[in-house]
Amino acid sequence: MPTNCFIKGAVLIACTIGLVGPAPAEPQHGVAMYGEPALPEDYTHLPYANPDARTGGRIVTGEVGSFDSLNPLIRQGSVPWQLRFLVYESLLAQSWDEPFTLYGLLAESVEIAEDNTWVEFTLRPEARFSDGNPVTVEDVIWSYETLGTQGHPRYLGIWTRVEGIEAVGERTVRVTLSEPDRELAMIMGMRPILQAAQWDEAEFTESGLTTIPITTAPYVIDDFQAGRFVSLRRNPDYWGADLPFRRGTNVIDEIRMEFFADVTAMREAFTSGIVTTMRETSAQSWAENYDFPRVRSGEVELAEVPHQRPAGLTGYVMNTRTPLFSDWRVREAMIQAFNFEFINQTVNGGIDPRITSPFANSPLERSPGPATGLVAELLEPYAADLLPGALDGYELPVSDGSARNRAGIRNAIRLMEEAGYSVEDGGMMGPDGPVSFEILLQTGSSENDAITNIYTQALERLGIEVNVSRIDSAQFRERSDAFDFDMIYYQWGLSLSPGNEQYAYWGCDVADQQGSRNLHGGCNPAIDGMIDAMLTADSQEEYRAAVQALDRVLMAERYVIPFHHNPISRLAFNAELNYPEVIPIYGDWIGWQPDVWWVEPD
């Protein structure tokens, strides 16, 4: 393209579009996966934010574990998980009251080609980093290329599907995709933007605690002590405080994260007032442990927050890279031996339901019984290689609730025998001798410890020796990244708009990519095919059918032994903390606490 095409923004954009794109596009304030954004161009604030929320105060959260890095964008180190969401901004940002709609944040507008082969973002002229320097197209390009080649594995896979990125104006950048993909075009707007100049003489992949990235977000890291606490301070000069997307959000002056060795210590810190908010994941603990003096006096309030998001998957993941769990019959035997009804009653009071699907609690969940209609049509080309249950329907076993679980143990032994194992002198024997494996846990969860203790006793009745390794968060991250485990506790959170990230969870391309979230190690062409179908769907009906078909294959593959899930969030918090009456469809999720909360002094 001639150099004189880069003179002025308006002329440049017209020139570029005329030369490059066969499909016309229009700048938009936001973009939705299907249909139009719910909020108009002149919206004033997010529907679940209070535009009149006062600034000031502090919120103190409790975290179990430790950390040795403040850069969540690289693979190295253990990082407080909130940093990725609180101290980084992207070109677009998601409204948590819509399944998948993005609105301009650093970008004032977004354009997606009608054939979904490219996307353009035009930066806001007022966008600034925390040190006052403007955000430039060069910063955007550097961030995308660096994250795509040197960043955390969550950024690497998608970058392989990008053909190129280039400046097409003073404030406009274009990302060209390798093939049409509307969801990928949208996702490209959600990458963190860093200041390129900061890394001129610093090594991005080894930042750890020595280099704190300069970003554009409302909060900056103010103070920290490795493994103990991190304090975030609201930037009084934050560039986007008056944006409609930010109005009524990020108004708390200090967000402090305190770290504890286990849940018991964290709960004691909350009871005594050191921590000011607490999420309770155990329904039984919620019923039994929240009648302490600060609650009775009104100093602490309790709330049950509903949500409409999928259950996700939480439980034991079996590593199919190991010979033992490479056989689906062994995996099904492990599921049969897991006495959910007894465990749930013992640990959870029997209150919360079992995860029967990654997409349970949403319209994306598969229907019971045999596959029909579009779902059956999508699965038919893979029928010969699908495991039992994918086409004809798969249901998790239900025990009688007794501790012995005789039916489940009998089924487990039968399946192990079908897979070539046998019980001899009370021990399970295989081709290489006695059967044993390790369950890897992160220290700090008494609930997981209780579940594991019951489960290992059941496996002993199968004649299987189980070693339970409880390690700190840094070691856990290192071993999980290296797939150095037999069975591991893990949790996948899923959205109402599953898409490209599903490749990172279950896809063949990342099965051997260390650091990926494909912990089970499976590679099934049907799974990749269903994800492809999701991303190329022309209607909500086709999209939903593809997700339901994916659900069927995932559950039939039996990669995970599912636990329970919480259809509500249980929150205890100091009475000075407040949140709006309108709850987004995602409920207590990323972008809600502490983002739209505020502090009202006594």
Secondary structure, DSSP 8 states (H G I E B T S, - for coil): --GGGGS-HHHHHHHHHHHH-SS----BSEEESSS--SS-TT--S-TTS-TT-----EEEEEEES--S-S-TTSSSS---TTHHHHS---SEEE-TTSSSEEEESSEEEEEE-TTSSEEEEEE-TT-B-TTS-B--HHHHHHHHHHHHHHS-HHHHHHHTTEEEEEE-SSSEEEEEESS--HHHHHHGGGS----GGGGSSS-GGG-TTT------SSEEEEEEETTTEEEEEE-TT-TTTTSTTTTTSS--SEEEEEEESSHHHHHHHHHHTSS-EEEE--HHHHHHS--SHHHHTTSEEEEEEE--S---EEEEEE-TTSTGGGSHHHHHHHHHH--HHHHHHHHHTT-S-B--STTTTSTTS--SSS--HHHHHHHGGGGGG--TTTTT--------S-SS-HHHHHHHHHHHHHTT-EEETTEEEETTEE-EEEEEEETT-HHHHHHHHHHHHHHHHTT-EEEEEEE-HHHHHHHHHTT--SEEEEEE---SS--THHHHHH-GGGTT-TT-S-TT----HHHHHHHHHHHT-SSHHHHHHHHHHHHHHHHHHT-EEE-B--SEEEEEEETTEE--S---TT-SSTTTTTTT-EE---
